[in-house]
């Protein structure tokens, strides 16, 4: 399976795939992220939330304008054999990078709360399974045959999302009968997804299965792999650098044809670039723990800029042998992405944590902690629009009006997620 199978197209209630990069959510994983520098005890690292919020907002944005015509070519996804990286091609890898950054903090937070290694392993496995399951349902939705299955496509989507929220919603702490009600709701969600799985009939006449894992599924597998690695490497910088170099080497050897990218057990995605992007985020967080200080940020920023320069140089070298291609997951694409993300995060850290200008990003701030909810909401709004036969004005499907509509819709999704969280409707895994 090529990496082209790892890339989706925009989801609509009718199940059309979308080459958008997402996704997923690890906002909750960083609910307790702190600056570990000696000069800033228990100081919240705003830049981590902000980086994730920007990535989530942009994911929604590029997802929405994918169907808008007449925009500059560089905004769209590049074609498979096109030697370029469009703006849309930078969002999914940025999300993998952000997810990787969450891992060291999330794991260490659980240890500080008293969890054993077994507890952490169980949490990692449950979170991974949740993302993989949601990824499978959302990707198979694209081939759903409503006539054969008996449920209209839009209603199938709403039932699917209902199952997600029933199982993985953040329920208020409760005792007595309320506790059992919430437990029953989780069981009902599992039963609902099982029912949707049983009745599912694809248009091709094949069974519900792994065509590709979907954005959430790929994030789930990447999270699983890098989390297990981090349990071995912990915050030892040398170990994490070694792992990153090994993954990069595997990416180069795979692209050169020395290694074949196989699907372990026929299913598990094994593209080294996928894990390299997430591991780059893990490395960034380990570097942050070692060098970051709001009172003296120069060393940390210098290290991040240096890595960016090295990655850019590696990209120039790799470009002699491979094109820049997200779909083919070339090493060139990997290097150029990393060349952007390390310095970009350093810049956000300087703005938000050092200069105290985190308020500049308040308008999209909920996307940083409600990322999974934000990702799922378009399935709801799209389905409701289909059921009610509501469409965007024709003028908003082209040019600048389409771009403005996409931005406003993305912002609306972020704040809908925030409003839902106020009534205890929030996805958390």
Long-range contacts (C-beta under 8 A, 24 or more apart in sequence): 1-212, 1-261, 1-263, 1-269, 2-327, 2-328, 3-271, 3-273, 3-274, 3-326, 3-327, 3-328, 3-329, 4-80, 4-327, 4-328, 5-211, 5-212, 6-212, 6-213, 6-218, 6-269, 6-271, 6-274, 6-329, 7-77, 7-92, 7-326, 7-327, 8-139, 8-142, 8-212, 8-214, 8-215, 9-66, 10-63, 10-64, 10-66, 10-67, 11-63, 11-138, 11-141, 11-142, 11-378, 11-379, 11-382, 12-382, 12-386, 13-153, 13-154, 13-157, 13-379, 13-382, 13-383, 13-385, 13-386, 13-387, 14-153, 14-154, 14-386, 15-141, 15-142, 15-143, 15-144, 15-153, 15-157, 16-142, 17-139, 17-142, 18-63, 18-66, 19-66, 19-77, 19-88, 19-327, 20-59, 20-62, 20-63, 20-66, 20-77, 20-88, 20-91, 20-92, 20-215, 21-59, 21-62, 21-88, 21-89, 21-90, 21-91, 21-92, 21-93, 21-94, 21-95, 21-215, 21-326, 22-59, 22-63, 22-91, 22-92, 22-95, 22-215, 22-216, 22-219, 22-375, 23-56, 23-59, 23-92, 23-95, 23-215, 23-216, 23-219, 23-371, 23-375, 24-95, 24-99, 24-131, 24-215, 24-216, 24-219, 24-371, 24-372, 24-375, 25-56, 25-370, 25-371, 25-372, 25-373, 25-374, 25-375, 25-427, 25-429, 26-52, 26-98, 26-99, 26-102, 26-106, 26-223, 26-371, 26-372, 27-52, 27-56, 27-367, 27-368, 27-369, 27-370, 27-371, 27-372, 28-170, 28-369, 28-372, 28-428, 28-429, 29-102, 29-103, 29-105, 29-106, 30-101, 30-102, 30-105, 30-106, 30-369, 31-369, 32-105, 32-109, 33-102, 33-105, 34-105, 35-292, 35-293, 35-294, 35-353, 36-288, 36-289, 36-292, 37-292, 37-293, 37-294, 37-295, 38-293, 39-293, 39-294, 39-295, 39-296, 40-293, 40-294, 40-295, 43-294, 43-353, 45-288, 45-292, 45-349, 45-353, 46-352, 46-353, 46-358, 47-345, 47-348, 47-349, 47-351, 47-352, 47-353, 47-358, 48-98, 48-101, 48-102, 48-105, 48-368, 49-365, 49-368, 49-369, 50-348, 50-352, 50-358, 50-361, 50-365, 50-368, 51-98, 51-101, 51-344, 51-345, 51-348, 51-368, 52-98, 52-102, 52-367, 52-368, 52-371, 53-361, 53-364, 53-365, 53-366, 53-367, 53-368, 53-369, 53-371, 54-348, 54-361, 54-364, 54-367, 55-91, 55-94, 55-95, 55-98, 56-95, 56-364, 56-367, 56-368, 56-371, 56-374, 56-375, 56-414, 57-364, 57-367, 57-410, 57-411, 57-414, 58-91, 58-94, 59-91, 59-92, 59-95, 59-375, 60-367, 60-374, 60-378, 60-409, 60-410, 60-413, 60-414, 61-406, 61-407, 61-410, 62-87, 62-88, 62-91, 63-378, 64-378, 64-405, 64-406, 64-409, 64-410, 65-402, 65-403, 65-406, 67-397, 68-396, 68-397, 68-398, 68-399, 68-402, 68-403, 68-405, 68-406, 69-397, 69-398, 69-399, 69-402, 70-398, 70-399, 70-402, 71-399, 71-402, 71-403, 77-326, 77-327, 78-324, 78-325, 78-326, 78-327, 79-327, 80-325, 80-327, 80-328, 81-323, 81-325, 82-323, 82-325, 83-323, 83-324, 83-325, 84-324, 85-324, 85-326, 85-333, 85-336, 85-337, 89-326, 89-333, 90-337, 90-340, 92-215, 92-326, 93-277, 93-326, 93-333, 93-334, 93-337, 93-341, 94-337, 94-341, 95-219, 96-219, 96-222, 96-274, 96-277, 96-278, 96-281, 97-277, 97-278, 97-280, 97-281, 97-284, 97-337, 97-338, 97-341, 98-281, 99-219, 99-222, 99-223, 99-278, 99-281, 100-222, 100-226, 100-277, 100-278, 100-279, 100-280, 100-281, 100-282, 100-283, 100-284, 100-285, 101-281, 101-282, 101-284, 101-285, 101-345, 102-281, 102-285, 103-223, 103-226, 103-227, 103-230, 103-278, 103-281, 103-282, 103-285, 104-230, 104-235, 104-282, 104-285, 104-286, 104-289, 105-285, 107-227, 107-230, 107-231, 108-235, 117-231, 120-231, 121-231, 124-223, 124-224, 124-227, 124-228, 124-231, 125-224, 126-429, 127-220, 127-223, 127-429, 128-220, 128-221, 128-223, 128-224, 128-227, 129-220, 130-167, 130-168, 130-220, 130-429, 131-216, 131-217, 131-219, 131-220, 131-223, 131-429, 132-213, 132-216, 132-217, 132-220, 132-221, 133-193, 134-164, 134-214, 134-216, 134-217, 135-213, 135-214, 135-215, 135-216, 135-217, 135-218, 135-219, 135-220, 136-208, 136-210, 136-213, 136-214, 136-217, 137-164, 137-193, 137-196, 137-197, 138-214, 138-215, 138-216, 138-379, 139-211, 139-212, 139-213, 139-214, 139-217, 140-200, 140-202, 140-208, 140-209, 140-211, 143-202, 143-203, 143-204, 143-206, 143-211, 144-200, 144-201, 144-202, 144-203, 145-201, 145-202, 145-203, 148-201, 149-199, 149-200, 149-201, 150-199, 151-199, 152-387, 153-386, 154-382, 154-383, 154-384, 154-386, 154-387, 155-383, 155-387, 156-196, 157-379, 157-380, 157-382, 157-383, 158-379, 158-380, 158-383, 158-384, 159-192, 159-196, 160-193, 160-196, 160-379, 161-376, 161-379, 161-380, 161-383, 162-189, 162-192, 163-189, 163-190, 163-192, 163-193, 163-196, 164-189, 164-193, 164-376, 164-427, 165-189, 165-376, 165-425, 165-427, 166-192, 167-193, 168-372, 168-427, 168-428, 168-429, 169-424, 169-425, 169-426, 169-427, 169-428, 170-424, 170-426, 170-427, 170-428, 171-424, 172-424, 210-267, 213-269, 215-375, 216-375, 218-269, 218-274, 221-268, 221-269, 221-274, 222-274, 222-275, 222-277, 222-278, 223-278, 225-275, 225-278, 226-275, 226-278, 226-279, 226-281, 226-282, 229-279, 229-282, 230-282, 235-286, 235-289, 235-290, 236-286, 237-286, 237-287, 237-290, 240-279, 240-282, 240-283, 240-286, 241-283, 243-279, 244-276, 244-279, 244-280, 244-283, 247-272, 247-275, 247-276, 247-279, 248-272, 248-276, 248-331, 248-334, 250-276, 251-276, 251-331, 251-334, 252-318, 252-331, 255-321, 255-322, 255-330, 255-331, 256-321, 271-329, 273-329, 273-330, 273-331, 273-333, 273-334, 274-329, 276-334, 277-334, 277-337, 277-338, 280-338, 280-341, 280-342, 281-341, 284-341, 284-342, 284-345, 288-349, 292-349, 292-353, 294-353, 294-354, 297-349, 297-350, 297-353, 297-354, 300-346, 300-349, 301-346, 301-349, 301-350, 304-342, 304-343, 304-345, 304-346, 305-342, 305-343, 305-346, 307-338, 307-342, 308-338, 308-339, 308-340, 308-342, 308-343, 309-339, 311-335, 311-336, 311-338, 311-339, 311-342, 312-336, 312-339, 314-339, 315-339, 363-411, 364-411, 364-414, 366-414, 366-415, 366-417, 366-418, 366-421, 367-414, 367-417, 370-414, 370-417, 370-418, 370-421, 370-426, 370-427, 372-427, 372-428, 372-429, 373-417, 373-420, 373-421, 373-425, 373-426, 373-427, 374-413, 374-414, 374-417, 376-427, 377-413, 377-416, 377-417, 378-413, 381-413, 381-416
